[in-house]
Amino acid sequence: MTFINFCRYSVSAFLIALSSISFAASSSSIPSTLISLIQAEAYTAQGGTTQEVTTDIGGGFNVTNISNNDWLSYLGTVVNIPTSGAYQITYRVAGSGSFRFKESKETGGTIYDSVSIPATGGGQNWVSITRTINLTAGNHNFGIVASIGGFNINWFKIEKPWYTNSSSSKSSISSFTPSSKPKSSLSSLPNSSSSPQRSKSSTSSLRSLSSNSSFLSRSSTSSATYLMGGAIQGKPLNIATVVSTFAGKPLGADGAGAAARLEGITAMVRVGTNLYVTTQLGVRKIVIATGEVTTFVGGNYGNFTERGPVDGVGAEALFHGPKGITSDGTSLYVTDTNTIRKVDIATRTVTTFAGSGDGAGLADGGGRGADFYGLSGITIVGNTLYAADTYNRAIRKIDIATGQVTTFVRDLNNLEGPRGITTDGQNLYVTDASFGNIRKIVIATGAMTTIAGAVKYVSGSVDGVGVNARFSGPTGITYYDSNLYVTDSGNNTIRKVVLATGDVTTIAGTAGFSGAEDNLGKAARFSKPIGLTISDGEIYIADSDNQTIRKMTLSTSQVSTYSGRASDDGIGSNADFDTPFGVTTDGNHLYVADSESHLIRKITLSDGDVSTIAGNPYAKGQPRDFIGSSDGVGTAAEFNTPQGITTDGENLYVADSSNYTIRKIVIATGAVSTIAGLAKTSGCVDGIGAGARFEDPIGITTDGKNLFVADRSCYNVRKIVIATGAVTTIAGSLDGSFVSGFSPSAITTDSKNVYVVNGGVVRKIVISTGAMTVLTLRDSSGANEYFYYAKGITTDGTNLYVTDETTVRKVVIATGEVTRLAGIPRVFGKADGIGTAATFTFPAGITTDGFSLFVADSLYGTIRKIQ
């Protein structure tokens, strides 16, 4: 934010003020001291206008295409008025019309002046209108709102009169031509007339003055930058391609307690003084005494073409989707989709112990000669492993000494979805998530019976004895002191089964309620608990959608968060995101659609502070059909997988994808409203407001007056008039019927054109005509270029910047030349570095503040900065 504070001016500022003393012949132009000169195109936000190169003295740009009710906001430029009283203001205008000069719309809107512009004879026939206004002492953010359009504006300046006379309340109009341009001894500063000199490539000296040194370099770079399409445009970026993680704790981050990031946790086992936990990318180790989390084996996505099983030591190993874990004290045994991996604890060496890894199947055999289909839980009895082979509806038996795999129990009538498995040494106990019950299998005979829950397909949450109790998707199970403890995932509860009596009780959480609240017993909240283990009277629970491990003390029923945390606010890497998708900026903040957290987050560019401005923090982890769509203020509002996001500087506009709606958030208040589409009702229909229908709104941008939405599954681009909510189709299918090669996923605009990415191509759509063309993409040698999996696009007005699977690339709009700025094609990762030394994993949204690019690196849950 630029501060202009007269009281802090140095000698150079005094010279600037001296050079602006006016002695024009007009009786209303009086000697004065310059307080502030603001170029019209240096707005923070605008509605409906565009820019053009000016022929006025000094060159540069002016604001044009001003229609009724269009507006300009200079919230980013703070003008300090030293004392209350009368001030002289001069507007440099052309054309005809009228406008109101006021406090910026974002800060209350006090009107200081209403100005009528007599016809000047053309849009580049410039005049200066000087008037007197009364201002109060203090900081101000000014703005302009057109009453009657048809005029252009180049700049305005505020001066403090040395004295006031009776004629000062009237307007003075003066015109200048280049031949009459006054001379000045300080050619880079405003001259003594009402018309400032200005370089086309650099900002006025006054605009560079700032009491905020951190903004000085930002505000002194260009006079032609402006907010458009949710990005700062007007100046081609000049970046060195240095990639850093700006905000968010990356997937797999180690640390103690809440400093760790536990993604996709599923199961855990205690070995000695440590817990070993299966997560999305491998196995993590937690020191029980301290809560310190480290990545034990795995931890990287690697190349998706070779995601597993890849054996190796520590981080060299790759896993495909670990679900269950057990141990014989020397080794860990991990179910990894269709294989069982063995991890030597002492050396961290990972080998594939059983399963071919070639695909799903049902085949007994030795070691890698066997096939599985969707392994889940695993337990150990002596020298034998028993694994729940979920999609084969079987329990498989593996001899540890030989690796021989056999099918122990397979009952297609009575075993539908075995998930968790535990043992008391004589029997196996299995959770059947599909049937909603707990089964007992006698190891000696293989006889199977139902000991708790309905025999088949009856879910619920009722406590009771044996088959009179009800479960909803039970998953994890463990045996302790003659009882079973079960994570009842669908109910978000922890259940206890007394083996002697079959009595089932709920000991933590309450069915029908999700969350992350620590508390006693049923007052605690969970979000899809999956796995659990017990050690020394403490239950450790894998609370998967909260990405935490919870601890419950059996003697007191107290539930606490032991490790990890879910989508918390904080500064930089202390914040958490879950699949951030869209990202936009107003020049001072980033706004992020945190899609799987169902939140809208704000990041302050100056310090990386992350906060939540809208969305229900307890929606995370809920089934899509149960997540709400309510309007409201801040956290009272609800979103369902928000993906695209853009801003006009005052409001955010969000493509709320799974609600099939377009939402508006007033930045100043956090008030959320639905401006187009009807929640929970999909379709491909144009209309007004709630009468329109969307199928898969994923990308969104704005030119200040209209929104443009990439509706991927309707195969079209929609236009929404912000003032009326009228929705029309400007490109693609009119009725949602399939259009070959056109399924847009991201969108941006430079005010005249819309650019969309779909698949491997970039398309340009002329807003005024709807004409659509495919950009011809070439590399520096002239060879054809294409994208693999483009998900995001932005522009600085000269170039497009596209996120593509593992890279960020630049496209010169005029020529179609493509260069890779950062990342390596088809190499996945999260490493920071310069250019191709950095790695990304499915980056999505992208924006620019005029200096750097900011990228939502969705899969690792971070916001990356390229500068």
Order of alpha helices (4+ residues) and beta strands (2+ residues): beta-alpha-beta-beta-beta-beta-beta-beta-beta-beta-beta-beta-beta-beta-beta-beta-alpha-alpha-beta-beta-beta-beta-beta-beta-beta-beta-beta-beta-beta-beta-beta-beta-beta-beta-beta-beta-beta-beta-beta-beta-beta-beta-beta-beta-beta-beta-beta-beta-beta-beta-beta-beta-beta-beta-beta-beta-beta-beta-beta-beta-beta-beta-beta-beta-beta-beta-beta-beta-beta-beta-beta-beta-beta-beta-beta-beta
